[in-house]
Amino acid sequence: MVKDWRKRWGYDFPFIAVQLPEFGNPQKDPVEDSGRALVRDGVLQLLSLPNTGFAVTLGTGEVKSNHPQNKQEAGRRLALWALAEAYGQKDVVPSGPLFRGHQIVGNTIVVTFDHTDGGLVAADGPLKGFAIAGADHHWVWADAKIEGNKVILSHPDIPSPVAARYAWAGNPQGSNLCNGSRLPASPFRTDADGKP
């Protein structure tokens, strides 16, 4: 769609989207494959195109409303990206942490992020919301710790992890990774096809 619109208008104008907020029954399992999680992942893939961005709206949703009332925060997050990226304001942090890549190091998965402005932090207590799996595709809540601008994931029952996910559910519970500006991290998965 973005490519088509840009072709029709004749230039690569800035394009920003909104990632879906939480909705529905609260998450119980470490990974809950849902259409909502997949749509969020699709929005994350938008970044493969130049001059694009999106606002993470986790923390603005409601269990029983697909259209949450807190539209002001969603709008503020959209405006931050527009100010920083479309209008070039250098003093504005455009986004929360965005998954850059991962590396398996022994019995851990080391996850790196873009937009760690002010450092990675866990809002409201210990870092939560991460899951890892071994080759058997059995997902468990990960022990997660921040080291600089990286998150290190492990679990005593997963000696050889192969994949990680963060906030992977329709209504993720406890996901609290932010940057120093308290902007939330986008949900992500390291397994591109849905299987480790």
C-alpha positions as CSV (number, residue, x, y, z in Angstrom):
1,M,0.0,0.0,0.0
2,V,2.8,2.5,1.0
3,K,4.7,1.8,-2.3
4,D,1.5,2.2,-4.3
5,W,0.5,5.5,-2.7
6,R,4.0,6.9,-3.1
7,K,4.1,5.9,-6.7
8,R,0.7,7.6,-7.3
9,W,1.8,10.8,-5.5
10,G,5.2,10.7,-7.1
11,Y,7.5,10.9,-4.1
12,D,8.5,9.0,-1.0
13,F,6.5,11.0,1.6
14,P,6.8,10.1,5.3
15,F,4.4,7.4,6.3
16,I,3.5,6.6,9.9
17,A,1.2,3.9,11.3
18,V,-0.3,2.9,14.6
19,Q,0.5,-0.5,16.1
20,L,-2.6,-2.1,17.7
21,P,-3.0,-1.6,21.5
22,E,-3.9,-4.5,23.8
23,F,-7.4,-5.9,23.6
24,G,-9.2,-9.0,24.8
25,N,-8.5,-11.6,27.5
26,P,-5.3,-10.9,29.4
27,Q,-2.4,-13.1,28.4
28,K,-1.8,-16.3,30.3
29,D,0.8,-18.2,28.4
30,P,4.3,-16.9,27.5
31,V,3.3,-16.8,23.8
32,E,-0.3,-16.6,22.5
33,D,-0.4,-16.7,18.7
34,S,-3.2,-14.2,17.8
35,G,-4.1,-12.2,14.8
36,R,-3.5,-9.1,16.8
37,A,0.2,-10.1,17.5
38,L,0.6,-10.9,13.8
39,V,-0.8,-7.5,12.8
40,R,1.6,-5.8,15.2
41,D,4.4,-7.7,13.6
42,G,3.3,-6.6,10.2
43,V,3.4,-3.0,11.3
44,L,7.0,-3.6,12.6
45,Q,7.9,-4.9,9.1
46,L,6.8,-1.5,7.7
47,L,10.2,-0.2,8.8
48,S,11.9,-2.1,5.9
49,L,10.7,0.8,3.8
50,P,12.5,4.1,3.9
51,N,11.0,7.1,5.7
52,T,8.4,5.1,7.6
53,G,7.6,4.7,11.3
54,F,4.9,3.7,13.7
55,A,3.7,4.4,17.2
56,V,3.6,1.6,19.8
57,T,0.3,1.9,21.6
58,L,0.8,-0.8,24.3
59,G,-0.4,0.7,27.6
60,T,-3.3,2.6,26.0
61,G,-5.6,-0.3,25.3
62,E,-8.6,-1.7,27.1
63,V,-9.8,-5.3,27.7
64,K,-13.3,-4.7,26.3
65,S,-12.8,-2.0,23.7
66,N,-11.0,-2.3,20.4
67,H,-11.0,1.5,20.3
68,P,-9.5,2.7,23.6
69,Q,-10.3,6.0,25.1
70,N,-6.7,7.1,25.6
71,K,-6.2,8.5,22.1
72,Q,-4.2,11.4,23.4
73,E,-1.2,9.2,24.3
74,A,-1.4,7.4,20.9
75,G,-1.4,10.8,19.2
76,R,1.5,12.0,21.3
77,R,3.6,9.0,20.3
78,L,2.7,9.6,16.6
79,A,3.7,13.3,17.0
80,L,7.1,12.3,18.4
81,W,8.0,10.3,15.4
82,A,6.7,13.0,13.0
83,L,8.7,15.8,14.8
84,A,11.9,13.8,15.0
85,E,11.9,12.0,11.6
86,A,9.7,14.0,9.3
87,Y,10.6,17.4,10.6
88,G,14.1,16.7,11.8
89,Q,13.9,18.0,15.4
90,K,17.1,16.6,17.0
91,D,15.9,17.0,20.6
92,V,12.9,14.6,20.2
93,V,13.0,10.9,20.9
94,P,10.9,9.3,18.1
95,S,10.2,5.9,19.4
96,G,10.6,3.3,22.1
97,P,13.0,0.5,21.7
98,L,12.7,-1.4,18.4
99,F,14.1,-4.9,17.8
100,R,17.3,-4.7,15.8
101,G,18.7,-8.3,16.1
102,H,19.6,-11.1,18.3
103,Q,22.5,-13.5,18.9
104,I,22.6,-16.9,20.7
105,V,25.5,-16.9,23.1
106,G,25.7,-20.2,25.0
107,N,22.5,-20.7,26.9
108,T,21.3,-17.1,26.4
109,I,19.8,-15.0,23.7
110,V,21.2,-11.5,23.5
111,V,18.7,-9.0,22.0
112,T,19.7,-5.6,20.6
113,F,17.5,-2.6,20.0
114,D,17.4,0.7,18.1
115,H,16.0,3.8,19.8
116,T,17.4,3.1,23.3
117,D,17.7,6.8,24.0
118,G,18.5,7.3,27.6
119,G,19.1,3.6,28.0
120,L,16.8,0.6,28.4
121,V,14.7,0.5,31.5
122,A,12.0,-1.7,33.0
123,A,9.0,0.3,33.9
124,D,7.2,-0.6,37.1
125,G,9.4,-3.3,38.6
126,P,11.5,-6.2,37.2
127,L,11.8,-6.7,33.4
128,K,8.9,-8.9,32.1
129,G,7.2,-9.9,28.9
130,F,9.9,-12.0,27.3
131,A,9.6,-15.7,26.3
132,I,12.2,-18.1,24.9
133,A,12.0,-21.5,23.3
134,G,14.3,-24.3,22.4
135,A,14.1,-26.5,19.3
136,D,11.0,-28.2,20.7
137,H,9.0,-24.9,20.2
138,H,7.9,-25.0,23.9
139,W,7.8,-21.4,25.0
140,V,8.5,-20.4,28.6
141,W,8.8,-17.0,30.4
142,A,12.4,-15.9,30.1
143,D,14.6,-14.6,32.9
144,A,15.4,-11.2,31.4
145,K,18.0,-8.7,32.4
146,I,19.2,-5.4,30.9
147,E,22.9,-5.0,30.2
148,G,23.6,-1.6,28.7
149,N,21.5,-1.3,25.5
150,K,20.8,-5.1,25.3
151,V,18.5,-7.6,26.9
152,I,19.9,-11.0,28.0
153,L,17.4,-13.8,28.0
154,S,17.7,-17.2,29.6
155,H,15.8,-20.0,31.4
156,P,17.2,-22.9,33.5
157,D,15.1,-25.4,31.6
158,I,16.2,-24.1,28.1
159,P,19.9,-24.9,27.8
160,S,19.9,-24.3,24.0
161,P,17.5,-21.5,23.2
162,V,16.7,-20.8,19.6
163,A,14.1,-18.1,19.6
164,A,12.7,-15.2,21.6
165,R,9.5,-13.2,21.6
166,Y,8.3,-10.1,23.5
167,A,4.7,-9.1,24.3
168,W,3.4,-11.7,21.9
169,A,-0.3,-11.9,22.6
170,G,-3.5,-10.0,21.8
171,N,-3.4,-8.5,25.3
172,P,0.2,-8.9,26.6
173,Q,0.6,-8.7,30.3
174,G,3.5,-7.3,32.2
175,S,5.6,-6.2,29.2
176,N,7.5,-3.3,30.5
177,L,10.6,-2.6,28.4
178,C,11.0,1.1,27.7
179,N,13.8,3.5,26.8
180,G,14.9,6.4,29.0
181,S,12.0,8.5,27.7
182,R,9.6,5.9,29.0
183,L,8.4,5.1,25.5
184,P,7.4,1.4,25.3
185,A,9.2,-1.2,23.2
186,S,7.5,-2.8,20.2
187,P,6.5,-6.4,20.4
188,F,8.7,-8.6,18.3
189,R,9.8,-12.2,17.5
190,T,13.1,-13.5,16.4
191,D,11.5,-16.5,14.6
192,A,10.4,-15.1,11.3
193,D,8.0,-17.9,10.3
194,G,6.5,-18.3,13.7
195,K,8.6,-21.4,14.6
196,P,12.0,-21.4,16.2
